[in-house]
Amino acid sequence: MIFNQDEIYVIAEIGVNHNGSVELAKELILKAKDCGANAVKFQTFKADSLLSDQTEMAAYQKENTGSSQSQLELVKSLELTYEQTEEIQKFCDEHQITFISTPFDSDSLKFLVNDIDVPYLKVSSADISNLPFLYEIACSKKHVILSTGTASLGDIEQALSVFAFVIDKGTDVRPSQQLFREAYSKISVRKQLKEQVSILHCVTQYPALFEESNLKAISTLKNVFDLATGFSDHTLDEYAAVIGVSLGARIFEKHITLDKTMAGPDHAASMEPDEFKHYVEILHKTYAALGDGIKFMLEQESDNYYLVRRSIVAKTDIAEGELLTSDNVTTKRAGRVCLEPNKYWDVVGTKAKRSFKKNDFIEI
């Protein structure tokens, strides 16, 4: 498994927040590194391969850009050349932060896999039903982080079955949905999926509403698919992510920008560096606070143990040989633990072996 589920892994989603500028991309990379991100993520695409000129911008894109141009025109303005992408990857290597990207077309996929050999790929929620493209991605044998925005469990299983097919049959057998299902039905194949696919809960809205984040789906994904699980977080603060850690998410993807007011479709739903740094810190603190789930006395509790635990003491002065009863024996906090209250019924009904003053520890 490429992701250690005993650690938090944070991906700073630069996406298209570079606004087509390599210099801005590099500045964002340095900020992400300083904030504690493990990786930065870009988007690699040829706009003409991705979009028809008839495609309108999404409502959030219109609102965030204040433009009525087509989505194709918008995306073209944000396209990086392969040469620029390679320059950015080398910059990441120099500054020891992992470079990853989401491919949106076959040529871009081949470039990322064959030319610059990314360590793993991110697959957009928009392509979870794009089985031909998922097949190409699966054939690359790269580890994949699959976002699941807009998807049902059935959609996710169908997508995973494509990867299962390649694991089971390799790349020389003609794909079919029947063979996809057969491959996914094999327990041994599903176990191998852990080495190739991780999944992210995602709400495909920019920004996403905290109160409609459906965060319990993180637990559902983890339990149903038994894969490394995370959260592609489009909310505006850290609260959803904190809950996500508690529900089992370990991989977090969050948009970063230098300035939310910059022109562009995603800046308004992104975090500025100070916010992003706090975001990373709070995720690690939340994970540390979860502990290992074993209930025991913590070291920090040991001093208070003796202050708050009770011991059996004399309720009144007691003469040697006197019968010990509920009238002359009780339990109190006494600054240290001597005879614990669970021995109370062993004491009551016996005779005092010596005399005791009020509040003396009882001995038997």
NORJO-V527611 format. One record per pair of residues at least 12 apart in sequence whose C-alpha atoms are under 7 Angstrom apart, sorted by the first residue. I is the first residue (numbers start at 1). J is the second residue. D is the distance in whole Angstrom. If there is no record, write none. Layout:
i=I j=J d=D
i=I j=J d=D
//
This chain:
i=1 j=194 d=6
i=1 j=195 d=5
i=2 j=195 d=7
i=3 j=228 d=7
i=5 j=228 d=7
i=5 j=250 d=6
i=7 j=250 d=7
i=8 j=250 d=5
i=8 j=251 d=6
i=8 j=284 d=6
i=9 j=38 d=6
i=9 j=250 d=6
i=9 j=251 d=5
i=9 j=252 d=6
i=10 j=37 d=5
i=10 j=38 d=5
i=10 j=39 d=7
i=10 j=251 d=6
i=10 j=252 d=5
i=10 j=253 d=6
i=11 j=37 d=6
i=11 j=38 d=6
i=11 j=39 d=5
i=11 j=40 d=5
i=11 j=41 d=7
i=11 j=252 d=6
i=11 j=253 d=5
i=11 j=254 d=6
i=12 j=32 d=6
i=12 j=37 d=6
i=12 j=39 d=6
i=12 j=40 d=5
i=12 j=41 d=6
i=12 j=253 d=6
i=12 j=254 d=5
i=12 j=255 d=6
i=12 j=256 d=6
i=13 j=40 d=6
i=13 j=41 d=5
i=13 j=42 d=7
i=13 j=253 d=6
i=13 j=254 d=5
i=13 j=255 d=4
i=13 j=256 d=6
i=14 j=40 d=6
i=14 j=41 d=6
i=14 j=42 d=6
i=14 j=255 d=6
i=14 j=256 d=6
i=15 j=41 d=6
i=15 j=42 d=4
i=15 j=43 d=5
i=16 j=42 d=7
i=16 j=43 d=7
i=16 j=78 d=6
i=17 j=257 d=6
i=17 j=264 d=7
i=17 j=266 d=7
i=17 j=267 d=6
i=19 j=78 d=5
i=19 j=264 d=7
i=20 j=77 d=7
i=20 j=78 d=5
i=20 j=79 d=6
i=20 j=80 d=6
i=22 j=84 d=7
i=26 j=88 d=7
i=28 j=257 d=7
i=28 j=258 d=7
i=31 j=273 d=6
i=33 j=97 d=7
i=35 j=273 d=7
i=35 j=276 d=6
i=35 j=277 d=4
i=35 j=280 d=7
i=36 j=277 d=7
i=36 j=280 d=6
i=38 j=97 d=6
i=38 j=98 d=6
i=39 j=97 d=5
i=39 j=98 d=4
i=39 j=99 d=6
i=40 j=98 d=6
i=40 j=99 d=5
i=40 j=100 d=6
i=41 j=99 d=6
i=41 j=100 d=5
i=41 j=101 d=5
i=42 j=100 d=6
i=42 j=101 d=4
i=42 j=102 d=6
i=43 j=101 d=5
i=43 j=102 d=5
i=43 j=103 d=6
i=44 j=101 d=6
i=44 j=102 d=6
i=44 j=103 d=5
i=44 j=104 d=6
i=44 j=108 d=6
i=45 j=79 d=7
i=45 j=103 d=6
i=45 j=104 d=5
i=45 j=105 d=6
i=45 j=108 d=6
i=46 j=79 d=7
i=47 j=72 d=6
i=47 j=75 d=6
i=47 j=76 d=5
i=47 j=79 d=7
i=49 j=105 d=6
i=50 j=104 d=7
i=50 j=105 d=6
i=51 j=72 d=6
i=52 j=72 d=7
i=53 j=70 d=7
i=53 j=72 d=6
i=55 j=70 d=6
i=55 j=71 d=6
i=55 j=72 d=7
i=56 j=70 d=5
i=56 j=71 d=5
i=57 j=70 d=6
i=57 j=71 d=4
i=60 j=206 d=6
i=61 j=265 d=5
i=64 j=264 d=7
i=64 j=265 d=5
i=64 j=268 d=7
i=65 j=263 d=6
i=65 j=264 d=5
i=65 j=265 d=6
i=86 j=116 d=7
i=100 j=118 d=6
i=100 j=120 d=7
i=100 j=121 d=6
i=101 j=121 d=6
i=101 j=122 d=6
i=102 j=121 d=6
i=102 j=122 d=5
i=102 j=123 d=6
i=102 j=124 d=7
i=113 j=140 d=7
i=120 j=142 d=5
i=120 j=143 d=5
i=120 j=144 d=6
i=121 j=142 d=7
i=121 j=143 d=6
i=121 j=144 d=5
i=121 j=145 d=6
i=122 j=144 d=6
i=122 j=145 d=5
i=122 j=146 d=6
i=123 j=144 d=7
i=123 j=145 d=6
i=123 j=146 d=5
i=123 j=147 d=6
i=124 j=146 d=7
i=124 j=147 d=6
i=125 j=147 d=5
i=125 j=148 d=5
i=125 j=149 d=5
i=128 j=148 d=7
i=128 j=159 d=6
i=129 j=155 d=7
i=129 j=159 d=7
i=131 j=159 d=7
i=134 j=162 d=7
i=135 j=162 d=6
i=138 j=163 d=5
i=138 j=166 d=6
i=139 j=166 d=7
i=139 j=171 d=6
i=142 j=196 d=7
i=143 j=196 d=4
i=143 j=197 d=6
i=144 j=196 d=6
i=144 j=197 d=5
i=144 j=198 d=6
i=145 j=197 d=6
i=145 j=198 d=5
i=145 j=199 d=6
i=146 j=198 d=6
i=146 j=199 d=5
i=146 j=200 d=6
i=147 j=199 d=6
i=147 j=200 d=5
i=147 j=201 d=6
i=147 j=202 d=6
i=148 j=200 d=6
i=148 j=201 d=6
i=148 j=202 d=6
i=149 j=201 d=7
i=149 j=202 d=4
i=149 j=203 d=5
i=149 j=204 d=5
i=150 j=203 d=7
i=150 j=204 d=6
i=161 j=180 d=5
i=161 j=181 d=6
i=161 j=183 d=7
i=161 j=184 d=5
i=162 j=180 d=6
i=164 j=180 d=7
i=164 j=183 d=5
i=164 j=184 d=5
i=164 j=189 d=6
i=164 j=190 d=7
i=164 j=193 d=7
i=165 j=179 d=7
i=165 j=180 d=5
i=165 j=183 d=5
i=165 j=184 d=7
i=167 j=189 d=7
i=168 j=183 d=6
i=168 j=189 d=6
i=194 j=227 d=5
i=198 j=227 d=6
i=198 j=228 d=5
i=198 j=229 d=6
i=199 j=227 d=7
i=199 j=228 d=6
i=199 j=229 d=5
i=199 j=230 d=6
i=200 j=229 d=6
i=200 j=230 d=4
i=200 j=231 d=5
i=200 j=232 d=6
i=201 j=217 d=7
i=201 j=218 d=6
i=201 j=230 d=6
i=201 j=231 d=5
i=201 j=232 d=6
i=202 j=231 d=6
i=202 j=232 d=5
i=202 j=233 d=7
i=205 j=234 d=7
i=206 j=234 d=6
i=206 j=269 d=6
i=207 j=234 d=5
i=207 j=235 d=5
i=207 j=236 d=6
i=207 j=269 d=5
i=208 j=234 d=5
i=208 j=235 d=5
i=209 j=235 d=6
i=210 j=235 d=6
i=210 j=240 d=6
i=215 j=244 d=7
i=218 j=244 d=7
i=218 j=247 d=6
i=218 j=248 d=7
i=218 j=249 d=7
i=219 j=247 d=6
i=219 j=248 d=6
i=229 j=249 d=5
i=229 j=250 d=6
i=229 j=251 d=6
i=230 j=249 d=4
i=230 j=250 d=5
i=230 j=251 d=4
i=230 j=252 d=6
i=231 j=244 d=7
i=231 j=249 d=6
i=231 j=251 d=6
i=231 j=252 d=5
i=231 j=253 d=6
i=232 j=252 d=6
i=232 j=253 d=5
i=232 j=254 d=6
i=233 j=252 d=7
i=233 j=253 d=6
i=233 j=254 d=5
i=234 j=254 d=7
i=234 j=269 d=7
i=236 j=269 d=6
i=238 j=279 d=6
i=242 j=283 d=6
i=242 j=286 d=6
i=245 j=286 d=7
i=245 j=287 d=6
i=255 j=270 d=5
i=255 j=271 d=6
i=256 j=270 d=5
i=256 j=271 d=5
i=256 j=272 d=6
i=256 j=273 d=7
i=256 j=276 d=7
i=257 j=270 d=6
i=257 j=271 d=6
i=257 j=272 d=5
i=258 j=272 d=5
i=258 j=273 d=6
i=259 j=272 d=6
i=260 j=272 d=7
i=306 j=335 d=6
i=306 j=336 d=5
i=306 j=337 d=6
i=307 j=333 d=7
i=307 j=335 d=5
i=307 j=336 d=6
i=308 j=333 d=6
i=309 j=333 d=6
i=309 j=337 d=7
i=310 j=331 d=6
i=310 j=332 d=5
i=310 j=333 d=4
i=310 j=334 d=7
i=310 j=337 d=7
i=310 j=340 d=7
i=310 j=341 d=7
i=311 j=331 d=5
i=311 j=332 d=6
i=311 j=333 d=6
i=311 j=334 d=7
i=311 j=337 d=6
i=311 j=338 d=6
i=311 j=339 d=5
i=311 j=340 d=5
i=311 j=341 d=6
i=312 j=330 d=6
i=312 j=331 d=4
i=312 j=332 d=7
i=312 j=339 d=6
i=312 j=340 d=6
i=312 j=341 d=6
i=312 j=344 d=7
i=312 j=361 d=6
i=312 j=362 d=6
i=313 j=329 d=6
i=313 j=330 d=6
i=313 j=331 d=6
i=313 j=332 d=7
i=313 j=359 d=5
i=313 j=360 d=5
i=313 j=361 d=4
i=313 j=362 d=5
i=314 j=328 d=6
i=314 j=329 d=5
i=314 j=330 d=6
i=314 j=356 d=7
i=314 j=357 d=7
i=314 j=358 d=5
i=314 j=359 d=5
i=314 j=360 d=5
i=314 j=361 d=7
i=314 j=362 d=6
i=315 j=328 d=5
i=315 j=329 d=5
i=315 j=330 d=5
i=315 j=358 d=6
i=315 j=359 d=6
i=316 j=328 d=5
i=316 j=357 d=7
i=316 j=358 d=5
i=317 j=356 d=6
i=317 j=357 d=4
i=317 j=358 d=5
i=318 j=355 d=5
i=318 j=356 d=5
i=318 j=357 d=6
i=319 j=354 d=7
i=319 j=355 d=4
i=319 j=356 d=7
i=320 j=352 d=5
i=320 j=353 d=6
i=320 j=354 d=4
i=320 j=355 d=4
i=321 j=351 d=5
i=321 j=352 d=5
i=321 j=353 d=6
i=321 j=354 d=7
i=322 j=351 d=5
i=322 j=352 d=5
i=323 j=349 d=6
i=323 j=350 d=6
i=323 j=351 d=4
i=323 j=352 d=6
i=324 j=347 d=7
i=324 j=348 d=5
i=324 j=349 d=6
i=324 j=350 d=6
i=324 j=351 d=6
i=324 j=352 d=6
i=325 j=348 d=5
i=325 j=349 d=6
i=326 j=348 d=7
i=338 j=361 d=7
i=339 j=362 d=7
i=347 j=364 d=7
//
